Amino acid sequence: MVGIERVQEGVPRQTGRTWLRIFLVGLALWLVTVVVTFLTGNANLIPTLVLLGSFLVPVTFVAWAFERRDTGELTAGLVLSTFLTGGVLGVLGASVLEAYLLYPSPWLFLGVGLIEEAVKLVALIVLTRHLRTRSLRDGMILGAAVGFGFAAFESAGYAFTALFTVDGLSIVQLVQTELIRGLLAPVGHGLWTAILGGILFATSRHGRIAITGKLILAYLGVSVLHGLWDSMDSIALYLTMLLTEGERLVPSQQGWLVEPSTEQVNLFSGMQWAGLAVISLIGIVWLVVLWRRSARFERVAPPIPVPPSWHGAGR
């Protein structure tokens, strides 16, 4: 028996791989820019290098998600504006709130998670308030757009900051920062806000945004994942010191400095990456469950009735 499929006007099913072309072309341009910058030492190329490296992975994932949209209301223009505007609003809002509300404490990174996930969620609500149809899948896509926009602008800031060292400008450090943040981008801001966006749209009532208990729990959950991600350096350091002999102090001209042993360095790195892997796995599993729920709904939903036209009514 052939399963019932939901037919929606204005939503062409994408068979091409636009996201792959975007990634390959962008990667080639970034590599060429890196080589030319190293060979020529032209500082005017640094903005190009920063932007290409910071936006490549986020834009690729947003393009991949857009090809799997659920309704005709999700246009390329809407996703692009959500990516750019949501990203900028999120970064600006988080910067202001973190500057005035956060202080050094053991709960600092949890506060960062709560603030950044809140501003991204508010940006998503504001930018999608005019939509008439809200599906779980579209919410995930638009949430990912806001999250990846936030990640792109944040990564650009980190890459630019990494350029400046005590020894002058360091293109190597800039490239290393872009590589690391590019590899980690898929399991960070975009992932967390995609989860929130899906639940936000799924719990909407009568086409209007509703703040429900399920949404609040999801917000707290992704905020905790975010806070754990940001604090993994501190957690790994604490566990390393707990499981080894502790700090090794060596004399220097400046006094006494901490010199970790090889065992401590290896243990710290292993715990740090293992912790990030566990956090990423939790987020990915959560996202996959939501995505499959949206796919299951699409298979079982009845077809949308199409009223007969006046010309065909009498046939």
C-alpha positions in Angstrom: 0.0 0.0 0.0 1.4 3.3 -1.0 1.8 5.7 2.0 -0.1 8.9 2.0 2.2 11.9 1.3 1.4 15.4 2.1 1.4 17.6 -1.1 2.2 21.2 -0.6 2.0 23.8 -3.3 5.1 26.0 -3.7 7.5 23.6 -2.0 9.6 22.0 -4.8 11.5 19.0 -3.6 15.1 19.6 -4.1 17.0 16.9 -5.8 20.3 18.7 -6.3 23.0 19.3 -3.8 23.4 23.1 -3.7 24.8 22.9 -0.2 27.7 20.7 -1.5 28.5 23.1 -4.3 28.5 26.0 -1.8 30.9 24.1 0.5 33.3 23.0 -2.2 33.5 26.4 -3.9 33.8 28.2 -0.6 36.5 25.8 0.6 38.4 26.3 -2.6 38.2 30.1 -2.3 39.3 29.9 1.4 42.3 27.7 0.6 43.4 30.0 -2.3 43.0 33.0 0.0 45.1 31.4 2.7 47.9 30.6 0.2 47.9 34.0 -1.4 47.9 35.7 2.0 50.9 33.7 3.1 52.8 34.3 -0.1 52.1 38.0 -0.4 51.7 39.1 3.2 48.9 41.4 2.0 47.0 42.5 5.1 44.1 43.7 2.9 43.2 40.0 2.4 42.7 39.4 6.1 39.0 40.4 6.1 38.3 38.1 3.1 40.1 35.3 5.0 38.1 35.9 8.2 34.7 36.1 6.5 35.3 33.0 4.2 36.5 30.9 7.1 33.9 32.0 9.5 30.8 31.8 7.3 31.7 28.7 5.1 30.4 25.9 7.4 27.4 27.8 8.8 26.2 28.8 5.4 26.6 25.3 4.1 24.5 23.8 6.9 21.8 26.4 6.5 21.7 25.6 2.7 21.5 21.9 3.5 18.6 22.4 5.9 16.8 24.8 3.5 16.6 22.1 0.9 14.5 20.0 3.4 12.0 22.7 4.2 8.4 21.8 4.9 6.2 24.7 3.7 6.2 27.3 0.9 6.5 30.1 3.4 10.1 29.2 3.9 11.7 31.2 1.1 15.4 31.7 0.5 15.0 35.4 1.4 13.4 34.6 4.7 16.1 32.1 5.6 18.9 34.5 4.6 17.4 37.4 6.6 16.9 35.1 9.6 20.6 34.0 9.3 22.0 37.5 9.0 19.6 39.5 11.2 19.1 36.8 13.8 22.9 36.3 14.0 23.6 40.0 14.4 20.8 40.5 16.9 21.9 37.5 18.9 25.6 38.6 19.1 24.7 42.2 20.1 22.1 41.1 22.6 24.3 38.6 24.2 27.2 41.0 24.4 25.1 43.6 26.2 23.5 41.2 28.7 26.7 39.4 29.4 28.6 42.7 30.1 26.0 43.8 32.6 24.8 40.6 34.2 27.7 38.2 34.4 30.5 38.3 36.9 33.4 35.8 37.6 31.9 32.8 39.4 31.7 29.0 39.1 28.3 29.5 37.3 29.7 32.0 34.7 29.4 29.6 31.7 25.9 28.5 32.7 24.9 32.2 32.7 26.5 32.5 29.2 24.4 29.6 28.0 21.2 31.0 29.5 21.7 34.4 28.0 22.9 33.4 24.5 20.1 30.8 24.0 17.5 33.3 25.2 18.6 36.0 22.8 18.7 33.6 19.9 15.2 32.3 20.8 13.8 35.9 21.1 15.4 36.8 17.7 13.8 33.7 16.2 10.4 34.6 17.6 10.6 38.2 16.4 11.8 37.3 12.9 9.1 34.6 12.3 6.1 36.3 14.0 4.4 36.9 10.6 4.4 33.2 9.5 0.9 31.7 9.1 2.0 28.0 9.1 4.5 26.7 11.6 5.7 23.1 11.4 8.3 21.4 13.5 10.7 20.9 10.6 10.5 24.6 9.5 11.1 25.6 13.1 14.3 23.6 13.2 15.5 25.1 9.9 14.8 28.7 10.9 16.3 28.0 14.4 19.4 26.6 12.8 19.6 29.7 10.6 19.6 32.0 13.6 22.1 29.7 15.5 24.5 29.4 12.6 24.3 33.2 11.9 25.2 33.7 15.6 28.1 31.2 15.2 29.4 32.8 12.0 29.6 36.3 13.4 31.0 35.0 16.7 33.7 33.0 14.9 34.6 36.0 12.8 35.3 37.9 16.1 37.4 35.0 17.5 39.4 34.7 14.3 40.1 38.4 14.2 41.2 38.4 17.8 43.4 35.4 17.2 45.3 37.4 14.6 46.9 39.6 17.2 49.7 38.1 19.3 52.5 39.5 21.5 54.8 38.9 18.5 52.6 40.8 16.0 50.1 39.5 13.5 49.8 35.8 13.2 48.1 34.4 10.1 48.8 30.9 11.3 46.9 31.4 14.5 44.0 32.9 12.6 43.8 29.9 10.3 44.0 27.5 13.2 41.2 29.2 15.0 39.0 29.1 11.8 39.7 25.4 11.3 38.8 24.4 14.9 35.7 26.6 15.0 34.6 25.4 11.5 34.9 21.7 12.6 33.0 22.3 15.8 30.3 24.7 14.3 27.8 21.9 13.3 27.5 20.8 17.0 27.3 24.2 18.6 24.9 27.2 18.2 23.1 25.9 15.1 22.4 22.6 16.7 21.0 24.1 20.0 18.9 26.7 18.3 17.5 24.2 15.8 16.2 22.1 18.7 14.6 25.2 20.3 13.1 26.3 17.0 11.5 22.9 16.3 9.9 22.8 19.7 8.8 26.4 19.5 7.0 25.8 16.3 5.6 22.4 17.3 4.0 23.9 20.4 2.5 26.9 18.6 -1.2 27.2 19.1 -3.6 28.3 16.3 -0.6 29.6 14.3 0.6 31.8 17.1 3.8 31.5 19.2 3.1 30.1 22.7 5.6 29.9 25.6 4.8 26.4 26.9 6.3 24.2 29.7 7.9 22.0 27.0 9.6 25.0 25.4 10.9 26.2 28.8 12.3 22.8 29.6 14.0 22.6 26.1 15.5 26.1 26.7 16.9 25.0 30.0 18.2 21.8 28.4 20.1 23.4 25.6 21.4 26.2 27.9 22.9 23.5 30.2 24.5 21.8 27.1 25.8 25.2 26.1 27.2 26.0 29.5 28.9 22.6 29.8 30.4 23.1 26.4 31.9 26.4 27.3 33.1 25.2 30.7 34.7 22.0 29.4 38.2 23.4 29.7 37.7 24.1 33.4 36.0 20.8 34.0 38.8 18.9 32.3 41.4 20.8 34.2 39.7 20.1 37.6 39.4 16.4 36.8 43.0 16.2 35.7 44.3 17.8 38.9 42.0 15.5 40.9 43.3 12.3 39.2 47.0 13.2 39.2 49.5 14.4 41.7 48.5 18.0 41.2 50.5 21.0 40.2 54.2 20.9 39.6 55.9 24.2 40.5 59.2 25.2 38.9 61.3 28.3 39.6 61.6 31.0 37.0 62.6 34.6 36.8 59.1 35.7 37.4 58.7 33.5 40.5 57.1 30.0 40.5 55.3 28.7 37.5 53.0 25.7 37.0 54.6 23.1 34.7 52.2 20.3 33.9 53.6 16.8 33.3 53.2 15.0 30.0 50.6 12.7 31.7 48.6 15.7 32.8 48.7 17.3 29.3 47.5 14.1 27.7 44.8 13.5 30.3 43.6 17.0 30.1 43.3 16.9 26.2 41.6 13.5 26.3 39.0 14.6 28.9 38.3 17.9 27.1 37.6 16.2 23.8 35.7 13.4 25.3 33.5 15.8 27.2 32.8 17.8 24.0 32.0 14.6 22.2 29.5 13.5 24.8 27.8 16.9 24.8 27.6 16.9 21.0 26.2 13.4 20.9 23.4 14.4 23.3 22.5 17.3 21.1 22.6 15.3 17.9 20.4 12.5 19.3 17.9 15.1 20.5 17.9 16.8 17.0 17.5 13.5 15.2 14.6 12.5 17.4 12.8 15.8 16.5 13.7 15.5 12.8 12.3 11.9 12.6 9.1 13.1 14.4 8.6 15.7 11.8 9.2 13.1 9.0 6.7 10.7 10.6 4.1 13.4 10.8 4.7 14.2 7.1 4.1 10.6 6.1 0.8 10.1 8.1 -0.7 13.6 7.6 -3.7 13.5 5.3 -3.4 15.3 1.9 -4.5 18.9 1.9 -7.9 19.1 0.2 -7.9 21.3 -2.9 -11.3 22.8 -3.7 -12.4 22.3 -7.3 -12.1 25.3 -9.6 -15.2 26.9 -11.0 -14.3 25.6 -14.4 -14.0 22.0 -13.3 -16.9 21.9 -10.9 -19.5 21.0 -13.4 -17.6 18.2 -15.2 
